Amino acid sequence: MTDRPITTTDAGIPAPSDEHSQSVGPNGPLLLQDHYLIQKMAHFNRERVPERVVHAKGGGAYGVLEITEDVSQFTKAKLFQKGARTESLVRFSSVAGELGSADAGRDPRGFAIKFYTEDGNYDLVGNNTPVFFIRDPQKFSDFIHSQKRRADNHLRDNNMQWDFWTLSPESAHQVTLLMTDRGTPASWRHMNGYGSHTFLWYNAAGDKFWVKYHFKTDQGIKNLTADEADRQPHDVHIKDLYEAIKRGDHPSWTVQVQVMPFEDAADYRFNPFDLTKVWPHADYPPITIGRWTLTRNPENYFAEIEQAAFEPANFVPGIGPSPDKMLQGRLFSYPDAHRYRIGPNYLQLPVNRPKNEVHSYNFDGPMAYRNPTDPVYAPNSFGGPVADPELWKGESYEVAGEIVRSAYTLHREDDDYVQPRALWEKVLSDVDRDHLVSNVVGHASAPEVTGDMKKRVVEYWRNIQKDLGDRVAAGLGVNGS
């Protein structure tokens, strides 16, 4: 034990863990009784008023999802049945930047879609990368704090970012992607979107499958170099999307899913619910299921984009969550953030209101528009709505394990550096590699990055691949091997 103070809750109680949420077994779902995780997420959601605490800068449009292939053997969700056309709203965004930040800055891009289905809203809240920096929500607020502004001088600090990344080896895959030109897409139209998490699909017979979503841009991938990104106007992405749709150049994406048989997850070579990893296409090839097209711009940005509320907890029959710990944390965190930022009746706003009729026992509160009549409780004997568990038949599965705080149980290839190493060695072109090195060197050469931190940065990249680390070392002027 060092002489460092012990982390506590805001009530002064010693915290059980700074890194691991409480779950049923190492790989199981998280528990609502993890009061420290709930406190961290709930407090984090309320840190700033009124902009979003993350994904503050963004824009969006309306579109249509068209399903062209039969995937009824995998899911009974109506929006994914062949021939279905579902209206939708998308909000693209940057993660760390505030409302006035530049669109083209180096940052992952949010890719959140709300589908207005006949069974209610289905929200797919993803990014333009298939992975993320961390795998446990216990670290999420800390991660975002490291990417935002310092508490003392209110400045962004690259040293703070590298401090978190180098102490969190699970970040290696996402940071590698971020430091390529994929970290500075030319426009929202020219980037892919991913659900990122693993989700559960189940069909009418109750058969279960694990799936990942991919939205592949039909405009082609187009990125900016670091120099090009620095020269872009602040609102370049918002303007590009708005003007493209206005002139009738409607962007589209080919929709694909990877499907894993339910039983494969238990002994797959790495944990398939780990948000820092992708499923190799050789193991689970993407299946094209349809096309998603943006067709019209919002008429009022504040009403339709700024007040839009996306939440991963919005599932419809045929779709459910996986034991992905980050997804489990987001099921609570997102709607809780909306209740704070917009108000408890945010789902009654036109942009968030479902197309189908709402029959809910929630009522009153600030800005309540929908006010039900008696009975206002369940169960009741007076004709009030009743739930239909049969609609959700198929979403349940057995879990067992000791209640613990730990990393995922090691599968035989659970390693934080295998996939970013493969990205460097097998996927990136020579130009991509050159840009990755120069972007890392440029970022880690900021005046606030200390000499000791530069050495940690070099070690971080050498853990991924020695030649990569050596090139970073040469660029930073750091000796050693």
N, C-alpha and C positions, 0 to 999 in steps of 0.2 A: 504494500500500500504506500503511495506517495504522500507528500504533504499537501496535495491539492485538495480543495474542499469537495465534499460529496454533493452531487446534484440532488436537489430537492424539488418537490412539487411546489406550487405557489402557496400552499399551506405550511411549508417548511418540513414536510415529511420526506425522508430519504427516498429518492426515486429508484424504482426497481431496475431500470435499464435505460441507457441513452441510445441504444442501437436496435434492440429487439422487442417487437410487440409480443403479446401473450397469445399463444395459439394452441390448438388441440394437436399435440404432436408437432415435431419440427416443420412438417409440410402442411399442416391442417389449417382450417379457417381461423380467423382471429376472434377474440372474445370481447363482448360488450363490457365485461367486468374489468377490462384493462383501463382503469380510471386515469392513469397517467397518460396513455396514448390519447384518450378522449379529451383530456384537459389540454394537451399540447395542440391537437388539431383544432379544437373549439377556440382556444385563445388566438392561434395563428390566423384563423378566419376573420378575426375581429381586430386585427392590428391597424388597419387603415380605413379611412372613410374619405370619399365614397367609392373610389375605383377598386377594381378587382385586386386582391392582394398578389395574385399571379395572373398572367395573361391579360394585363391591363390594356395593352395597345392592340387593336385588331379591327377587323372589318368583316363583312359577310354578305350573303345573298341567299336567295331562294332557289330551289332546284327540284328535280324529280329523279327518283330511283326507279329504274325499270329492270325487272328480273327476266332474263331471257332463257335461263336454263332450269331444269327440274332438279331441285335439291330437297324435295319432300322426304327423301330417305334419311336426311340428316336433321331437319327441323320442321315443325308444324307452324312456325311463326308465319302469319299471313303475309307480311310484307316481303318475305323471301320465297313466295310461291310463284311458279312460272307465269308470266303475264301480268303480275302485279305492278301497279304504278303508284308510288307513294310520294306525296309532297314532302319537302324537307326544307330546313334552314341550316346554313353552315356559318360558323364563325371561325375565321382564321386569326391567328394572333402570334405574338412573341411571348416568351415565358417570363423573362426577368425584367424587361423594360417597363417603365411607367408610361402613363398616357402620352407624354410628350416625347417619347423615345423614337429613334429612327427605325423605320420599317426594315431596313436592310442590315441591321446589326447582327453580329454573330450570336446566334441563339437558336434553340429548337423552335419550331413553329407549331402552335396549337392547331388542331384539325377537328373541331367539334361539330357533330351533325345531329340535328333533331329531326326524327322521322315522325310525321303526323299520321299514325296508323289508325285503322278502325278499332283497334284494341287499346288505344291510348298512345301516348308519346313513347317512342323508343329513342334513347339518346346514346350515341356512340361518341365518346369523348377521348380522342386520341391525339397523336402528334404526327409530324412529318418524318419521324424516325420510328423504327420498329422496336426500339429498346429505350431504356431510361437510365438515369445516373445511379439510382438506388433500388433496392428490392424490398425495403421494409419502411412502412409509413412513419415509424418512430423517428426516422432521420429526415423526413420531408421538410418540416419547417426549418430545421437547421441547415439543410441544403440550400433552400431558397434564401435564407438569411446570408449565406456565404456568397450568393450571386447578386444580392441587392446592394444597399449602401451601408457604409460604416455608421456606427452609432455616434462616434465622436465628431468627425468632420463632414459627415453626410456625403462622402464621395464613394464611387465605385472603386474596388480594390482587387486587382488581379492576384495579389499575394494571398488574400483571403480565399479566393476561388481555388488556387492551387493547394492551399493548406487543406481544404476540405477534400479535394479530389485525391491528393496523394495519400491521405489517411483513409480513403474509401476505395480500395482496389476494385470494388464492383462497378465503379464509375468508368472503368477503362474503355469499355465498348462504346458507350455513348460519347465520351470525350473524344475518342478517335474519330467518330463520325462528325462531331461538332467542329473539329479542327480541320476537316477537309472542306472543300468548297460547298459541300452539302449544308454546312452551317450558315451559308449566306445564299439562299435561293434567289434567283432573279425575280421571281414573282410567285404569288400563291398559286397561279395557274400552272406553273412549271415545276411543281413538286408533287411527290406522292403523299398519300395519307395512310396511316395505320391505326387500327384499334389498339395496337401495341400489347395489351393484355391478352391472356387466354380466356375465352368465354365457353360456357356450356351451351350446346344445342341439344334438343331432344325432339324426337319425331312423335307422330300420333300414337305409335305403338309403345312409346316410353323408352326407346333405344337412345343411348346417350353418346355424345361425341364432344371432343374439345376442338375449338376452332380459333383461328386468328384471321383478322380482316386486313385486306390490302386494297387500297384505292390507287391504281396506277394511272398517272396523268397521260391523257391522250395527246397533250400538247408537246410531250417530250420533256425530259429533265433538262433544266437550264439553271446554271448557278453563276455566281459572281466570284471573281477573285477578291482578295481582301482590299486591294486598291480600288477596284470597281465599286465594291460595296460602300467604301468610305465616301465616294463621290455622289452617291444617290441622294435625291431629295428625301426629306423626312417621311413624307406620306406616299412614297412611290408605289407601295403594294396596294394600298387602299385605292389610289387613283387608277392603277392598272386594271384591277378587277372591275371597278365601277364602269370605266370607259369601255372595256371589252364587251361587257354585257349590254351596255347602252347601244353600241354599234351593231349588235346582233352576233358577235363572235362569242358564242356560248361555250365556255370551257366544259370539258367532260373528263371523266375518269372511268376506266375499266375496273369493275368490282370483282375481286377474287377472294377466295377463302382457302386457308389450309385446314384440313380436317384430320384429326387424330382420333382413332378409335379409343373409346373411354378407357379400356383396359391397358392400353399402351403406356399410359402416364406413370404407372406404378414402378416400372423398371426400365424406363427410357434412360438413355445414357447420361443425360443431365436432367435437372428438374425442369419440366416443361412449363411450370408456372412462374419461373424466374423472369422478371421483367427486364433483366439485363442481358437476356439471351434471345436469339432467334431460333426458329425451327429450320434446319437445313431443308432446302427445297428438294434435295435428293431423297430425303426421308418422307416428306409430306408435300408433294407438288401442289402449287396453287391451282385452284379450280376457278375458271371464269364463270360468274353467275349472272352478270348484268352490267348495266352502265348507269352512271349517275351524272346528271347534267345540270349546270346552273343556268337558270332561265330568266330571272328578273332581279332587279336591284330593290333594296328596301326604299320606302318612301320617306321614312324618318329614321335617321341613324339612332337617336337616343331610344325611341320607343321600340325599335325592332332589333337592334344589335346590342346597344349598351344594356338594355333591360332583359335581353335573352338570357335564360338560365338553363345550362346543360348539366345533367347529373347522371353519372354512370349507374345509379340505382334504378333508373327508369328502364325496366325490362318489360317485355310482353310475353305471353305464353309461347313457349318454344325456345326461349332464350333465358339463360341464367348466369350467375357469376361462377368463377372458378376459385380455388384456394389461393390464387395469387394474392400475396399479402398487401401489395400496393393497391390492388383493386378493392380488396376488402376495406382498407382504410378510406378510399375515395367514396365508397358507398355511403359513408356517414358525412365525410368532410364537405362534399360539394353541396348537397342540399342545405347543410347547416350554414355554409357561407352565403347561400342565396337568402336564407331567412334573415340573416344579419344585414346583408348589403341592400336588398330590395324590400324585404319585409316578409312576414309569415304567409301572406297571400300572394306571393310572386307567381304562383301557377294560375292565378286568375287574370293576369295580364294577357292581352290578345296574342302576343308573340309566343307565350308559353302555354296558352290554353289548348288542351287537346281538341281534336275534331269531334270525338264522340261525347256523349252526355256524361257528366260527372255525377256520381251518387256517393257522396262522402259524408261521414259524420263529423268531419272537421268543420268548424264554423267560427264566425266572429273574428276578432283581432283587427289590427289596423288595416284600413283600406279594403275591408271585405266587401266584395261585390256580389258573390253568390251566397245567399243566406237561406239555408234549408228550413223547411217547416218541420214540426214534430212528426214522427219521433226523431230525436237527435241523439240516440244512444242505441247500442247493440249489445246483446240480443234484445229484440222487442217483439211484441205481439200485434203490432199495428201497421203492418205493411211496409216497414222500412226495408232498404236494400239488404241483401245477404250475400256473403261471399260464396264463390263456387270453386272449391278446391280442385275439382276435376280438371279445370282449365290448366292447372299447374302440375298435373300428374306427369311425372317424368323428370322433374327438376331435382328430386331428392336422391341422395346417395349416402352410403355409410362412411362415417369417419370415426377414427378411434385413436387414442394416444394420450400420453401424459401431458398435463398442462405445463408448458415450459416457455422460457424466453431463449431462443437460440436462432442461429442461422438455419437455413434449410439443411436437412439431412443430405450428406454427400451422395450423389449418384456417381457413377464411375468417371464421368467427365465434367464434374462440377468444378470448373476452374475459371477464374475471372479474366484470364489472359488468352485463352484458347481462341475465342471468337474475334477479338480485336487483332490478334496475331494473324489469323486467317484473312481478315479484311485487308491488312497491310500486304501480306504475301501473295494473295490469290485474287483479290478483287480490284484493288486500286491500280490505276495506270501509273506509269512513271511520272507523268505530269501531276496526277493526284498526290503521289508520294512527295514530290517536291513542294507542292503547295501545303500539304499537311505539315511538313517540317518547318517551312517558313512561317506558317500561321502560329504554330506552337512557339517558335523562337520569338516572333513578334509579340505575342501575348505575354510570354514569360520574361520579356525584356523591359516591361513597364518599370518605371523608376521605383515603384513601391515594392517590387518583388526582390526579396533579400537574396544575398549570396547563398545562404543555407537553403533557402527555398528552391533556388535554381538547381542545387544538387539533388534535392528530392524530386524535382521535375524530371531531371535526367534519369534517375533511378526508376521512376514511374514508367517512362517510355522504354527503358531497357528491359523491364519486366515483360513488356509486351513483345518487343523484338530488339535484339541487341544492336543491329545495324541502325534501326530507327533511333534508339537511344543515343548511339554514338553520334549520329548526325545532329540531333538536338544539342548534345554536349558541345559539339564543335561550334554550332551557331550561338550558343550562350557563353562560350568561352570557359566552360567548366572542365577541369582536368579530371582524370581518373577513368577507370574502365570497369 
